[in-house]
Structure formats: C-alpha cells, structure tokens
Amino acid sequence: MVRLNKNLTVLLIIILFSWALLGKTLIPDKTEIIYGGDLLTQFYFWKGYLRENLLAGKIPFWNPYIFSGTPFLAHPGVAPFYPLTLIFLLLPLNFAFSVNYLIHIIIAGLGVYYLTKKSTGYISSIFASLLFIGSGYVSSRIYAGHLDLLTTSVWIPWIIYSLINQAEHPGHKKYIIHTSFFITLLILAGYSAYLLFTLGFITLFLMFLWFQSRSIKKSSEILPAFLGISLSVLFATGLSALSWLPTWQLTGNSIRGQGLPYSLASWGSLPVSGLKLFINPFDRTELDKISFNLGGGPKPNPFDHYSGRIAILVILGFVLLWVFRAVLRKKTKINPYFWLFLFASVIFLWISFGPNIFPSLHLLLFRFIPLYRYIRIPIQNLIFPVVLLPVMTAFVLSVIKNDLIKLIIGSVAVIELYIFSAPFIFLTSLPEMKHDQDLILSIKKETDAFLKPGSGGRLLPAARVISPLLQKFDLNASMNYRFGSTSGYDPVILRNYYDFIDAANTSRLSSLLLYNVEIPPLNLNPAILNFLNISRVLVDYPADDLSGLKLKSKTEYYSLFENTSYQEKFFPVSSLKIFNSDDSLKDEIISKLPDFSASVYISTKEINKLSSYNINCPDGNLTGEAEILEFDINKIRIKTSFNCPVFLSSSEVYYPGWKVKVNGKKSPVLNSNIAFRTVYLPMGENNIEYYFSPDIYILGFTISLTSLGFILIYYLKKPKPKQHPAVKL
C-alpha cells in the first residue's frame, strides 16, 4: 500500500509540474493554439485533414491538395495507427495539441521515474523525472512544433526500463512482451530516426551485458537475454507492420528513397566548439555554426538539447571524484548502468558531431549502415544523452547519503530548467487568423474549391518555406481551404514529381541540396504552367507583370496572377513518344521542354504494360470531351467520348497505390511524363474510375495480425524459463 501511495504521489508531482510547464496553453480559447513552428505550418493541417476525413467516414489514403497530389495516410508525421492520435478526433483541434503534449510529457516523466526508482530511491528518481520533462529538449520540441519527435521520444525511457528488466530476468516472456510493446509504440508514433538510434542503443546495451557476463565469468547466462531482446524487436517489427510498411513504400518513392548525399545527411551537425552550448544554451556564436537549430520564431532560438548546467556538473563532478579515488585505490560504488549510460552518451555525442570531428563516427555509420543515409541532422542523436543525463544524475544523487543535500541539488537543477523552458511555451493565434482572407478568396474563385469538384485549376505558390509570405498564406494551407496546389511544406516529397520539376526547370542536376522540404522555384514557361493545371501564380513580392500573366491582386507582401490557358486535369492525347529508359525520357524533356498537351512521353517499361494499343484516328482530327463526374480524395470518376483511341493524360501524380477501371474492367495505370497518371482508352464512350487501392495496408495488417497471433501463442504456451540475472542493479 505504501508503494502505491508513493507511486500516486509521484504521478501527482509529474502532473502538477507538467501543468505548470504548459500553463495557459492548456486552456486556449477558440482562436488560440499552443505555439510551434512546424505545428502551425504542418501538423495543424495534417491532423485537421485526418480528423475531418475520418469523422466524415473516409480513410484519407491520398492528399490531392499539395504537390499536385501525394500519399497522406502513409506519411510518418500523420501517425494514424498511433493510439494517442485518437486525441485529435475526440477534442477540438486547437485544444487537442495541448492535451497531447500534456499526456506525452506525463508519459515521459513516468518512464524516467520507473527507470530510476529501483536503483536510486524515491527522491532521486523524482528529480530525474522532472529533469527530463523540464529539459530544453522538451520545451524546444514544443517551440519548434516537432510533434512527432516529442511523441516518439517519450517511449525511449520505457524501452530502456524494459531492457533492464530483461537483463535481470533473461528470457522472461512478460518482459519480452513489455519491450515489444514499447518499441511498437515508438514505431507507431512516427519518427523513424529515433527508432534507428534506439536500435543503436540496444546494440550498446547487449555489448554491455556481454562485457558484464565476461567479467563475472558467466557468459553462458547472457544468451537468454540476447535472444529475448532480439525477439522483442522482431515482435515489435511485426506488430507495427500496418504502420511502417506503407511508410516504407512512401519513403522508397520519395526524395529520401535513394538515400541522401553525405553533404545533406550531415547537414545540422554539432561543431566541437558547440560543447559550450551545454553550459550556455544561448551562445549565438555557437548556435550560428549549426546549419539547423529550430529555425525561426518570435523568440531567439536556444540550444534545443539543453539538459541543464547542474546535471552536467553533478555528473562530471562524480566522474572526477571516481577517478581521483581510483588513483588512490579507493572504490566509489555506483550502479553499473551509470557507466553504460555515460558511454552511450559519449557515443551519441560523437555521432552528433558529424564531419566536424576526426574520426567521424557519423560518416562511418553513413557508409556501412544504409538506414543512416536517409536521415539528416546528426545533432538529433543527442536525444539519448538528453534522456540519460537525468538518469545518471539520479544515480549520482543516490550515492549522496544526506537527503537535504539531495533536495537542494535536485531542486536547484529543476528550477534552473523550468526557468529556461517556460518562456518557450505559449499561445498564439490559429493559422486561419493570420491568413489573408481576401487572398484566400481570390485563389479559391478559380480553383476547384469553388467550382465543380475536379474542375478549375491549381495554385502555384512561388515562395519558399522561409518567405515572409507565410505570415499571410501557409504552403500547406490549401489542405485546409480545399484547393489544389503544386507545392507544399513536407520533407517526404515524391521523387518522380520532384524530378519532373527539376526537368521542367531544364536542370540536369538535382536541386535537393537546396530544396528538400519544398519543390524548387518553377520555371514559368506557359507549357509547364498549362500542363500542371495552374490557374493562379502567387509570388512573395509586389509586381505588375509576370511572364505575361494577368495581375489579379497586389499588396506589399504578394502579387497574385491568373493563367487563363491552363489545361484541365484530364485531357486526351493521340501521340506517343517512347523512350528506352526513364533517364533518356528525362533528358528529352530537359533539352526540348515539350508541349505535353500534344504528346505523351513514356518509357518502354511503362508502355509494355499494355497488351496492345492503337492511336490511329480514322476520322482525322481528334474530337470529343472528358467530363469529371466525381473527384474525391481516394476516387475519381470520368466520362469520356472521343472519335479516336486516345491516351487520357493528366497532371495527377502517379503512385503505386492508384488503380484504374475502364468500363468496369481493370486497366494499367501508366506513369508518363516522368510523374503523372495516364490510361489508354478505346474509341467511343468510356467510363473511367481511378481508385486508391490499399494493397500495402492489407499486407501490413496481415503481418500485424499474424504477429499478434504469434505473440499470444508465445505468451500462453511457452513455459516460464529459469531466470539467471545477467546484471544485478
């Protein structure tokens, strides 16, 4: 009963501290929301789109409103299968973000508490919990709006806690399943880089267990722990397949799919001199050396992995004391995991330096572990030191016998972090409140938001993600206002679409080094504008003329132009240009910048999907029409009537999930013009139905369900093994 009361007391302390940290953001009015850079420009629109469609009974596999169409449900930032995403369906959207943060901060605090309480005692474990949730990492993630990073990171302490339980009870099925459960939640939360880092930590953990078993000459007893932890990872991989398999498909077809060049993968490395930021998180000289550090915002950005001076000094002080006493041949007892956590922190710090240190551990991982080629910003590796520093602080505090000294050190450390963190958590206006509604209305008048679904044109927002125009119109705002856009703000852009934009700009070199969360500025060639169904062009400066387009409105912040000759989304073409490879097709487009309304540019591989085709027009000139009957997020119905066999070309982006039926029979969807859907039609009237087929989700669901079945059988049938502690705490 005493233990229960203590745990409830800790829960109450964590809740009160979290509430104090979030403050007024927990009670926003209808026009307010907790501030966060990416929250306001990405997650607000993503969660809103998910919420609106699910509540309307639709599964949003596809998002037709940005990048001329892109996968949605598979996007890792959406996290549709993460249990706590339910918050965004049950609560008003602006309130849901604050509640989501509160719940996850409490989860993080409890994770650190349970990780430390057994080996450090009641007082030390409470301070460890508060040091983590009050850290600069948590407040900076909120300030930056990195929702997925925060919701993923809170499961790391629980995973470490469950690993230690497995080490103490090798092969025990309960702890194997616990570990599987926490890794599964980490995967479902969506930020895959943290999964990779966690697997790295698990590797270090297993090495530590092996070393410990060797030192006590019981290496045979380590095998059950190794097998149990490996089984946990395998179970988690299977359980979460419904989530990661569609995401893996999307990533493979995105600008990340072939891996990043090292110059981009190492972007956002910590300089060695940046160690000073652990003591002074506002050192602007050092912050300016980091190519990525939170970005803009109304407040000067701090070092976003700050863990507090007191915690650092406590740990360094103990290490120096231990070394000094070791020289004197005196022992200083501390939990053996302290040294594992210290070693792991140094390893992850080393990785975070990227190419700024020799030898570069990050470069080594980049070369030999393929998954590291998909991740930018090495400084992200500091998540493990951020988690482990409070735990190590608790280990050191547990060595101190005087409770008053513990209270003083712990209280000062927590107060320091609270003073640092609180100013970065505040309310701001909803995105709609800052948008220029006259601009929005002017855009919508000639796009498919006001006209019949599928008709009208798209917007080309010719502005970067750092443009001041974003104060008037966000690149992802088209999702909210329901009109099509050729751009957006997203790190997972389809590769074929990005390649088309590069080709349209007559660029033989990828623009990825300069533009990796948006498309490059688009060539305003009329043929390109018309093909992409662009009816409006928005630039972030006042102008009276733009490539012969008609000026619709102008302010000191922007100019909006009209393109009256845009092509409809679906149109007939009776001429083919066939190329032996995708590269030769792309070269042709770069060199000649063709008129896509006259010919379909297609590779041999794609045209061979057809058993036969005939584009000879017996009546001479092509006549007829295509009428869009339905244009929904996952389905498009078109009725056509042409006097010749044709290829129905489009500016709708090609993706493997899309299927098509012509007159009720399945037909191949062809990838043409580098990135767009085309279907072959016989002469006469035809009814075409494009539909998004969730085959990859069905496969993922099958794997997840099968894995759940295996886990249940394992739990119910396997006899309880004899336990041999690998490492005693």
BELKALIN-V30214 format. One record per backbone hydrogen bond with DSSP energy under -1.0 kcal/mol. NH is the residue of the N-H (numbers start at 1). CO is the residue of the C=O. E is the energy in kcal/mol with one decimal. If there is no record, write none. Layout:
# BELKALIN-V30214
nh: {NH & NH}
co: {CO & CO}
e: {E & E}
This chain:
# BELKALIN-V30214
nh: {5 & 6 & 7 & 8 & 9 & 10 & 11 & 12 & 13 & 14 & 15 & 16 & 17 & 18 & 19 & 20 & 21 & 22 & 23 & 25 & 26 & 27 & 32 & 33 & 35 & 37 & 38 & 40 & 41 & 42 & 43 & 44 & 46 & 47 & 48 & 49 & 50 & 51 & 52 & 53 & 54 & 55 & 57 & 58 & 61 & 63 & 67 & 68 & 69 & 70 & 72 & 75 & 78 & 82 & 85 & 86 & 87 & 88 & 89 & 90 & 91 & 96 & 97 & 99 & 100 & 101 & 102 & 103 & 104 & 105 & 106 & 107 & 108 & 109 & 110 & 111 & 112 & 113 & 114 & 115 & 116 & 117 & 120 & 121 & 125 & 126 & 127 & 128 & 129 & 130 & 131 & 132 & 133 & 134 & 135 & 136 & 139 & 140 & 141 & 142 & 143 & 144 & 146 & 147 & 150 & 151 & 152 & 153 & 154 & 155 & 156 & 159 & 160 & 161 & 162 & 163 & 164 & 165 & 166 & 167 & 168 & 169 & 172 & 176 & 177 & 178 & 179 & 180 & 181 & 182 & 183 & 184 & 185 & 186 & 187 & 188 & 189 & 190 & 192 & 194 & 196 & 197 & 198 & 199 & 200 & 201 & 202 & 203 & 204 & 205 & 206 & 207 & 208 & 209 & 210 & 211 & 212 & 213 & 214 & 215 & 216 & 217 & 218 & 221 & 222 & 226 & 227 & 228 & 229 & 230 & 231 & 232 & 233 & 234 & 235 & 236 & 237 & 238 & 239 & 240 & 241 & 243 & 244 & 245 & 247 & 248 & 249 & 250 & 251 & 252 & 253 & 254 & 255 & 257 & 259 & 260 & 264 & 265 & 266 & 267 & 270 & 274 & 275 & 276 & 277 & 278 & 279 & 280 & 283 & 284 & 287 & 288 & 290 & 303 & 306 & 312 & 313 & 314 & 315 & 316 & 317 & 318 & 319 & 320 & 321 & 322 & 323 & 324 & 325 & 326 & 327 & 328 & 329 & 330 & 338 & 340 & 341 & 342 & 343 & 344 & 345 & 346 & 347 & 348 & 349 & 350 & 351 & 352 & 354 & 356 & 364 & 365 & 366 & 367 & 368 & 369 & 372 & 373 & 374 & 377 & 379 & 380 & 381 & 382 & 383 & 384 & 386 & 387 & 388 & 389 & 392 & 393 & 394 & 395 & 396 & 397 & 398 & 399 & 406 & 407 & 408 & 409 & 410 & 411 & 412 & 413 & 414 & 415 & 416 & 417 & 418 & 419 & 420 & 421 & 422 & 424 & 425 & 428 & 430 & 433 & 434 & 435 & 436 & 437 & 440 & 441 & 442 & 443 & 444 & 445 & 446 & 447 & 450 & 451 & 455 & 457 & 458 & 459 & 460 & 462 & 462 & 463 & 467 & 470 & 471 & 472 & 473 & 477 & 479 & 481 & 482 & 483 & 486 & 490 & 495 & 498 & 499 & 500 & 501 & 502 & 503 & 504 & 505 & 506 & 507 & 514 & 515 & 529 & 530 & 531 & 532 & 533 & 534 & 535 & 536 & 537 & 538 & 539 & 549 & 550 & 552 & 553 & 555 & 559 & 560 & 561 & 562 & 563 & 567 & 571 & 573 & 577 & 579 & 585 & 586 & 587 & 588 & 589 & 590 & 591 & 592 & 593 & 598 & 599 & 600 & 602 & 604 & 607 & 608 & 609 & 610 & 620 & 621 & 625 & 627 & 629 & 630 & 632 & 636 & 637 & 638 & 639 & 640 & 641 & 642 & 643 & 646 & 647 & 648 & 649 & 649 & 651 & 653 & 654 & 658 & 659 & 661 & 662 & 663 & 665 & 667 & 670 & 672 & 673 & 675 & 676 & 677 & 678 & 679 & 681 & 684 & 686 & 688 & 689 & 690 & 691 & 692 & 693 & 695 & 698 & 699 & 700 & 701 & 702 & 703 & 704 & 705 & 706 & 707 & 708 & 709 & 710 & 711 & 712 & 713 & 714 & 715 & 716 & 717 & 718 & 726}
co: {1 & 2 & 3 & 4 & 5 & 6 & 7 & 8 & 9 & 10 & 11 & 12 & 13 & 14 & 15 & 16 & 17 & 18 & 19 & 22 & 23 & 24 & 29 & 428 & 426 & 143 & 144 & 36 & 37 & 38 & 38 & 39 & 42 & 43 & 44 & 45 & 46 & 47 & 48 & 49 & 50 & 51 & 54 & 53 & 59 & 70 & 487 & 485 & 66 & 63 & 61 & 72 & 75 & 79 & 82 & 83 & 84 & 85 & 86 & 86 & 87 & 92 & 93 & 95 & 96 & 97 & 98 & 99 & 100 & 101 & 102 & 103 & 104 & 105 & 106 & 107 & 108 & 109 & 110 & 111 & 112 & 113 & 116 & 117 & 121 & 122 & 123 & 124 & 125 & 126 & 127 & 128 & 129 & 130 & 132 & 306 & 135 & 136 & 137 & 138 & 139 & 140 & 141 & 145 & 146 & 147 & 148 & 149 & 150 & 152 & 153 & 155 & 156 & 157 & 158 & 159 & 160 & 161 & 162 & 163 & 164 & 165 & 169 & 172 & 173 & 174 & 175 & 176 & 177 & 178 & 179 & 180 & 181 & 182 & 183 & 184 & 185 & 187 & 190 & 191 & 192 & 193 & 194 & 195 & 196 & 197 & 198 & 199 & 200 & 201 & 202 & 203 & 204 & 205 & 206 & 207 & 208 & 209 & 210 & 211 & 212 & 214 & 213 & 218 & 219 & 222 & 223 & 224 & 225 & 226 & 227 & 228 & 229 & 230 & 231 & 232 & 233 & 234 & 235 & 236 & 238 & 240 & 240 & 241 & 243 & 244 & 245 & 246 & 247 & 248 & 249 & 251 & 493 & 254 & 256 & 373 & 261 & 261 & 262 & 264 & 352 & 271 & 272 & 273 & 274 & 275 & 276 & 276 & 280 & 282 & 283 & 284 & 287 & 281 & 303 & 308 & 309 & 310 & 311 & 312 & 313 & 314 & 315 & 316 & 317 & 318 & 319 & 320 & 321 & 322 & 323 & 324 & 326 & 325 & 335 & 336 & 337 & 338 & 339 & 340 & 341 & 342 & 343 & 344 & 345 & 346 & 347 & 348 & 351 & 353 & 360 & 361 & 362 & 363 & 364 & 365 & 369 & 370 & 371 & 267 & 268 & 377 & 378 & 379 & 380 & 381 & 382 & 383 & 384 & 385 & 388 & 389 & 390 & 391 & 392 & 393 & 394 & 396 & 402 & 403 & 404 & 405 & 406 & 407 & 408 & 409 & 410 & 411 & 412 & 413 & 414 & 415 & 416 & 417 & 418 & 421 & 422 & 33 & 31 & 430 & 431 & 431 & 472 & 435 & 436 & 437 & 438 & 439 & 440 & 441 & 443 & 444 & 447 & 447 & 452 & 446 & 533 & 484 & 536 & 460 & 538 & 461 & 464 & 467 & 468 & 469 & 469 & 474 & 476 & 477 & 478 & 478 & 459 & 517 & 253 & 494 & 495 & 496 & 497 & 498 & 499 & 500 & 501 & 503 & 502 & 511 & 511 & 525 & 526 & 527 & 528 & 530 & 529 & 458 & 458 & 561 & 460 & 559 & 546 & 562 & 560 & 560 & 558 & 539 & 553 & 537 & 550 & 535 & 530 & 649 & 647 & 600 & 602 & 581 & 582 & 583 & 584 & 585 & 586 & 587 & 588 & 589 & 595 & 595 & 575 & 577 & 579 & 603 & 604 & 606 & 607 & 617 & 619 & 641 & 639 & 637 & 637 & 635 & 690 & 630 & 688 & 627 & 686 & 625 & 684 & 623 & 681 & 573 & 679 & 571 & 647 & 569 & 68 & 675 & 655 & 691 & 689 & 665 & 687 & 662 & 660 & 678 & 676 & 601 & 673 & 672 & 652 & 670 & 648 & 646 & 642 & 640 & 638 & 661 & 636 & 659 & 634 & 657 & 693 & 694 & 695 & 696 & 697 & 698 & 699 & 700 & 701 & 702 & 703 & 704 & 705 & 706 & 707 & 708 & 709 & 710 & 711 & 712 & 713 & 714 & 167}
e: {-2.3 & -2.4 & -2.5 & -2.4 & -2.2 & -2.5 & -2.5 & -2.4 & -2.5 & -2.8 & -2.6 & -2.7 & -2.5 & -2.6 & -2.7 & -2.5 & -2.2 & -2.4 & -2.6 & -1.9 & -1.7 & -1.9 & -1.8 & -2.4 & -3.3 & -1.9 & -3.3 & -2.5 & -1.1 & -2.5 & -1.6 & -2.6 & -2.5 & -2.9 & -1.4 & -2.3 & -2.4 & -2.8 & -2.6 & -1.9 & -2.5 & -2.5 & -1.5 & -3.3 & -2.1 & -2.7 & -1.5 & -2.7 & -2.3 & -2.0 & -2.6 & -2.0 & -1.6 & -1.1 & -2.3 & -1.6 & -1.4 & -1.5 & -1.4 & -1.5 & -1.9 & -2.7 & -1.4 & -2.2 & -2.7 & -2.1 & -2.4 & -2.7 & -2.1 & -2.6 & -2.1 & -2.3 & -2.4 & -2.5 & -2.6 & -2.2 & -2.1 & -2.1 & -2.7 & -1.8 & -1.6 & -2.6 & -1.8 & -1.4 & -1.8 & -1.7 & -2.0 & -2.2 & -2.0 & -2.3 & -2.5 & -1.7 & -2.1 & -1.7 & -1.3 & -2.4 & -1.7 & -2.3 & -2.2 & -1.9 & -2.6 & -2.7 & -2.3 & -2.0 & -1.9 & -2.5 & -1.5 & -2.5 & -1.4 & -1.4 & -1.8 & -2.0 & -2.4 & -2.5 & -2.3 & -2.2 & -2.2 & -1.8 & -1.9 & -2.3 & -2.0 & -1.5 & -2.2 & -1.8 & -2.3 & -2.0 & -2.2 & -2.0 & -2.6 & -2.2 & -2.4 & -2.4 & -2.1 & -2.1 & -2.3 & -2.7 & -1.9 & -1.1 & -1.3 & -1.1 & -1.8 & -2.2 & -2.2 & -2.4 & -1.8 & -2.2 & -2.7 & -1.9 & -1.9 & -2.7 & -2.5 & -2.0 & -2.2 & -2.3 & -2.2 & -2.4 & -2.8 & -2.6 & -2.1 & -2.0 & -1.4 & -1.1 & -3.1 & -1.5 & -1.2 & -2.3 & -2.8 & -2.5 & -2.5 & -2.2 & -2.4 & -1.9 & -2.0 & -2.1 & -2.9 & -2.5 & -2.3 & -2.1 & -2.9 & -2.1 & -1.3 & -1.6 & -2.4 & -2.1 & -1.2 & -2.9 & -2.1 & -2.3 & -3.0 & -2.4 & -1.2 & -1.5 & -2.2 & -1.8 & -1.9 & -3.7 & -1.4 & -2.7 & -2.5 & -1.0 & -2.8 & -1.7 & -1.7 & -1.6 & -2.1 & -1.5 & -1.4 & -3.0 & -1.5 & -1.2 & -2.5 & -2.3 & -1.3 & -1.5 & -1.0 & -1.4 & -2.8 & -2.8 & -2.1 & -2.8 & -2.6 & -2.0 & -2.4 & -2.4 & -2.2 & -3.0 & -2.5 & -2.6 & -2.7 & -2.2 & -2.2 & -1.4 & -1.5 & -3.7 & -2.1 & -1.1 & -3.0 & -2.3 & -2.5 & -3.1 & -2.2 & -2.1 & -2.3 & -2.6 & -2.1 & -2.5 & -2.2 & -1.9 & -2.0 & -2.4 & -1.7 & -2.4 & -2.5 & -2.0 & -1.9 & -2.7 & -2.0 & -2.1 & -1.4 & -1.8 & -1.9 & -2.2 & -2.3 & -1.8 & -1.9 & -1.3 & -2.3 & -1.9 & -2.8 & -2.7 & -3.0 & -2.4 & -2.0 & -1.9 & -2.2 & -2.7 & -2.1 & -1.2 & -1.8 & -2.6 & -2.3 & -2.7 & -3.0 & -2.5 & -2.4 & -2.2 & -2.3 & -2.7 & -2.4 & -1.7 & -2.4 & -2.5 & -1.7 & -2.9 & -2.5 & -2.0 & -1.8 & -2.6 & -2.2 & -1.3 & -1.0 & -1.2 & -2.2 & -1.0 & -2.3 & -2.5 & -2.1 & -2.3 & -2.5 & -1.4 & -1.0 & -1.3 & -1.4 & -1.2 & -2.7 & -1.8 & -4.8 & -2.2 & -2.7 & -1.2 & -2.6 & -2.2 & -1.7 & -1.8 & -2.1 & -2.6 & -2.0 & -1.5 & -1.8 & -2.1 & -1.2 & -1.5 & -2.4 & -2.5 & -2.8 & -2.2 & -2.9 & -1.9 & -2.1 & -2.2 & -2.6 & -3.0 & -1.3 & -2.1 & -2.5 & -1.6 & -2.6 & -2.4 & -2.9 & -2.0 & -2.3 & -1.5 & -2.4 & -2.5 & -1.7 & -2.3 & -2.7 & -2.4 & -2.7 & -2.0 & -3.3 & -1.5 & -2.9 & -1.8 & -2.9 & -3.0 & -3.3 & -2.3 & -2.2 & -2.1 & -2.0 & -2.8 & -2.1 & -1.7 & -2.5 & -2.5 & -1.9 & -1.9 & -2.5 & -2.4 & -2.1 & -2.3 & -1.6 & -1.0 & -2.5 & -2.7 & -2.6 & -2.4 & -1.9 & -1.9 & -1.6 & -1.6 & -1.0 & -1.7 & -3.3 & -2.5 & -1.8 & -3.3 & -2.5 & -2.4 & -2.7 & -3.1 & -2.8 & -2.1 & -1.5 & -2.0 & -1.9 & -2.8 & -3.2 & -2.1 & -1.3 & -1.5 & -1.3 & -2.8 & -2.2 & -2.7 & -1.9 & -3.1 & -3.4 & -1.5 & -2.4 & -3.0 & -3.2 & -3.9 & -1.3 & -2.9 & -2.8 & -1.7 & -1.2 & -3.2 & -2.8 & -2.4 & -3.1 & -2.5 & -2.8 & -2.3 & -2.4 & -3.0 & -1.4 & -2.2 & -2.3 & -2.2 & -3.0 & -2.2 & -2.3 & -2.7 & -2.9 & -2.4 & -2.5 & -2.3 & -2.1 & -2.3 & -2.5 & -2.4 & -2.4 & -2.8 & -2.8 & -2.5 & -2.5 & -1.6 & -3.1}
